């Protein structure tokens, strides 16, 4: 369980912004933090990991107090069981894959976890290679494995897949879900990719101007109401063709184009570029704009 309540005054492009966030995250959850650039998402991660200090607040993880500004408690990063994966991988360029993972070992920690992670992340054939010779997806697998070496309780992922193509993103999402379940982690992911969030997260927090404006199951937060249905797809509107009271909407889902006939909505019209959720309800498709 993560109980977090923090405040920090930040400099934003539009002026000062007060980051004020309260969260109660059950152990083992997969949580996504969503919001525009500058909303305070990365700062929240830095405060949770101990890299940055809030103006005031309290963080309790599994009944252990990591931060309590009122009582002057502030555990350093090395005492917080957090694995952090950055967008830019942050691998040591002069070290091989094996050496990058070995470097993360704590003093006296058995090295068998490195071998275990090398096998789990399918890195065995890359052990002696340096980061400059790896693809983006390979670097990200190394960064993920390195973050897990010290067996963290919490895994923080700051847009780790944003620079990858669709096919590689999908593969790495599977790796992340696998390690999340296998190591019984509580995982927090920053992402702007709606399909990624719907596929991976149990809970979504929508952050705006330093405040949580919505939270809940991702599909409910994005659509602002529950949409049921056995089939749910997410994609981007390519074109909208209006015919009387209906619309023929062409949606790019992954690498495929899907055409859906739906009732025209004058209050919330669809436009090319909109992110949408397609749900099948009793053979009648529902197309709902999200985000």
C-alpha positions in Angstrom: 0.0 0.0 0.0 1.2 3.5 -0.9 -0.3 6.3 1.1 1.0 9.6 -0.4 0.1 13.2 0.3 2.5 15.8 -0.9 2.7 19.5 -1.9 5.4 21.3 -3.8 5.4 24.8 -5.5 6.8 24.4 -9.0 7.8 26.9 -11.8 5.6 26.3 -14.8 5.6 28.0 -18.2 2.5 29.9 -17.2 3.9 30.9 -13.8 3.9 29.1 -10.4 2.0 25.9 -10.0 1.3 24.1 -6.7 1.6 20.3 -7.0 -0.8 18.9 -4.5 -1.5 15.2 -4.8 -3.1 12.6 -2.5 -3.0 8.9 -3.5 -3.9 5.6 -1.8 -2.6 2.8 -4.0 -3.2 -0.8 -3.1 -0.2 -3.2 -3.1 0.2 -5.0 -6.4 -1.7 -2.4 -8.5 -0.7 -1.2 -11.9 -1.4 2.5 -11.9 -1.1 5.0 -14.8 -0.5 8.8 -14.3 -1.9 10.7 -17.3 -1.8 14.4 -18.2 -0.3 17.1 -20.3 3.4 18.0 -20.2 4.1 20.2 -17.2 1.2 18.8 -15.1 3.7 17.5 -12.5 3.8 13.8 -13.3 7.6 13.4 -13.4 8.0 15.5 -10.3 5.6 13.3 -8.5 7.8 10.3 -9.4 11.0 12.1 -8.2 9.4 12.9 -4.9 8.2 9.3 -4.4 11.7 7.9 -5.2 13.4 10.5 -2.9 15.3 12.2 -5.7 13.4 15.5 -5.0 12.0 16.8 -1.8 8.4 18.3 -1.4 7.6 21.4 0.5 5.5 19.3 2.8 4.0 15.9 2.8 3.9 12.3 4.0 4.7 9.0 2.2 4.0 5.6 3.8 4.7 2.4 1.9 3.7 -0.9 3.3 3.5 0.6 6.9 7.0 2.1 6.6 7.3 5.9 6.7 9.5 7.1 3.8 8.7 10.8 4.2 7.1 12.9 7.0 8.0 16.5 6.8 6.2 17.4 10.0 8.4 14.9 11.9 11.5 15.5 9.8 11.6 12.0 8.4 13.0 11.7 4.8 14.5 8.3 3.8 17.2 8.7 1.1 16.7 7.1 -2.3 18.9 4.1 -1.5 16.7 3.2 1.4 13.5 3.3 -0.6 12.7 0.1 -2.5 12.0 1.8 -5.8 13.1 0.9 -9.3 13.0 3.8 -11.8 13.0 3.5 -15.6 13.6 6.7 -17.4 12.5 7.7 -20.9 16.2 8.1 -22.0 17.2 4.6 -20.6 20.2 6.2 -18.6 22.5 3.2 -19.3 26.2 3.5 -18.7 27.7 3.7 -22.2 31.1 2.4 -21.2 29.7 -0.8 -19.7 28.3 -4.0 -21.3 24.7 -5.1 -20.7 26.0 -7.6 -18.1 28.1 -4.9 -16.4 25.1 -2.4 -16.3 23.1 -5.0 -14.4 25.9 -6.0 -12.1 26.6 -2.4 -11.2 23.0 -2.2 -9.8 23.7 -5.0 -7.3 23.9 -3.9 -3.6 26.9 -4.8 -1.6 26.7 -8.4 -0.5 23.6 -9.1 -2.7 23.7 -12.5 -4.5 24.3 -12.1 -8.2 21.8 -14.8 -9.2 19.1 -12.1 -9.7 21.1 -10.8 -12.6 21.1 -14.2 -14.3 17.4 -14.5 -13.6 16.6 -11.2 -15.1 18.9 -11.7 -18.1 16.9 -14.9 -18.9 13.5 -13.3 -18.2 14.1 -10.3 -20.4 15.8 -12.5 -23.1 19.1 -10.6 -22.8 21.5 -13.5 -22.8 22.7 -13.0 -26.4 23.4 -9.3 -25.6 25.4 -9.7 -22.4 28.8 -8.5 -23.8 27.4 -5.7 -26.0 27.5 -2.0 -25.1 24.4 0.2 -25.2 25.5 2.0 -28.4 25.1 -1.3 -30.4 21.6 -2.0 -29.1 18.2 -1.0 -30.6 15.8 1.2 -28.7 13.7 -1.9 -27.6 16.8 -3.7 -26.4 18.0 -0.7 -24.4 14.7 -0.5 -22.8 14.7 -4.1 -21.8 18.2 -3.6 -20.2 16.9 -0.5 -18.4 13.9 -2.4 -17.1 16.1 -5.4 -16.0 18.5 -3.1 -14.2 15.7 -1.4 -12.3 14.6 -4.8 -11.0 18.0 -6.0 -9.8 17.5 -4.7 -6.2 14.1 -6.3 -6.0 12.1 -3.1 -5.5 8.6 -2.9 -4.1 7.6 -0.1 -6.4 8.5 0.2 -10.1 8.3 3.7 -11.6 8.1 4.0 -15.4 8.4 7.5 -16.9 7.2 7.2 -20.5 9.6 4.3 -21.2 8.1 3.3 -24.5 7.3 6.7 -26.1 10.2 6.6 -28.6 9.4 3.1 -29.9 7.3 2.0 -32.9 3.9 0.4 -32.4 5.1 -3.2 -32.7 8.0 -2.8 -30.3 5.8 -0.9 -27.8 3.4 -3.8 -27.8 6.2 -6.3 -27.1 7.7 -4.3 -24.3 4.2 -3.8 -22.7 4.1 -7.6 -22.5 7.5 -7.7 -20.8 6.5 -5.0 -18.3 3.2 -6.8 -17.4 5.2 -10.1 -17.1 7.7 -8.7 -14.6 4.9 -6.7 -12.8 3.1 -10.0 -12.1 6.1 -12.3 -11.5 7.8 -10.0 -9.0 4.5 -8.9 -7.4 5.3 -5.2 -8.0 3.3 -2.1 -7.4 3.9 -0.3 -10.8 3.3 3.3 -11.7 3.5 4.3 -15.3 3.5 7.7 -16.9 2.0 7.5 -20.4 0.2 9.6 -23.0 -0.8 6.6 -25.1 -4.4 5.8 -24.5 -4.4 2.3 -25.9 -1.3 1.5 -23.8 -3.1 2.8 -20.6 -6.3 0.8 -21.4 -4.3 -2.3 -22.1 -2.1 -2.2 -19.0 -3.5 -0.1 -16.1 -5.9 -1.1 -13.3 -6.3 2.5 -12.2 -5.8 5.8 -13.9 -5.0 9.2 -12.3 -5.5 12.2 -14.6 -3.2 15.0 -13.4 -3.8 18.6 -14.5 -2.0 21.7 -13.3 -0.7 19.8 -10.3 -4.0 18.4 -9.2 -5.8 15.0 -9.7 -8.9 15.9 -11.6 -10.2 12.4 -12.2 -9.3 8.9 -11.1 -10.7 5.4 -11.6 -10.7 2.6 -14.1 -9.1 3.9 -17.3 -12.1 3.3 -19.6 -14.4 5.1 -17.2 -12.1 8.0 -16.7 -11.6 8.6 -20.4 -15.2 8.2 -21.4 -16.4 9.8 -18.1 -18.9 7.0 -17.8 -18.8 3.2 -17.9 -19.0 1.5 -21.3 -19.5 -2.2 -21.2 -19.0 -4.6 -24.0 -17.0 -7.8 -24.8 -15.0 -6.1 -27.6 -13.1 -2.9 -26.9 -10.6 -1.3 -29.2 -8.8 2.0 -29.1 -7.5 4.0 -32.1 -7.3 7.3 -33.9 -10.0 8.7 -36.2 -8.8 9.0 -39.8 -12.0 10.3 -41.4 -15.6 11.0 -40.6 -18.3 10.7 -43.4 -21.7 12.1 -42.4 -24.9 10.6 -44.0 -28.2 11.9 -42.7 -28.3 10.8 -39.0 -25.4 8.5 -39.2 -21.6 8.7 -39.5 -19.2 6.3 -41.1 -16.0 6.6 -39.0 -12.7 5.2 -40.2 -10.4 4.5 -37.3 -6.8 3.4 -37.3 -6.4 0.6 -34.7 -2.8 -0.4 -34.5 -1.8 -0.9 -38.2 -5.3 -1.6 -39.4 -8.2 0.6 -40.6 -11.6 -0.1 -39.1 -14.8 1.4 -40.4 -17.7 1.8 -37.9 -21.2 3.1 -38.6 -22.5 5.1 -35.6 -25.2 7.7 -34.8 -24.1 11.2 -35.4 -23.6 13.2 -32.1 -24.2 16.9 -32.6 -23.0 17.7 -29.1 -19.7 15.8 -29.3 -18.8 15.4 -33.0 -15.8 13.3 -34.0 -12.9 14.8 -35.9 -9.8 13.3 -37.6 -7.1 12.9 -35.0 -9.4 12.2 -32.1 -8.5 9.3 -29.9 -11.5 7.0 -29.6 -12.7 3.8 -27.8 -14.8 1.4 -29.9 -17.0 -0.9 -27.8 -19.4 -3.6 -29.1 -22.7 -3.6 -27.2 -25.2 -6.3 -28.4 -23.7 -6.0 -31.9 -24.2 -2.2 -32.0 -20.9 -0.4 -32.0 -20.3 2.6 -29.7 -17.6 5.0 -30.6 -16.6 7.4 -27.8 -14.0 10.1 -27.9 -11.4 9.7 -25.0 -8.9 12.1 -23.4 
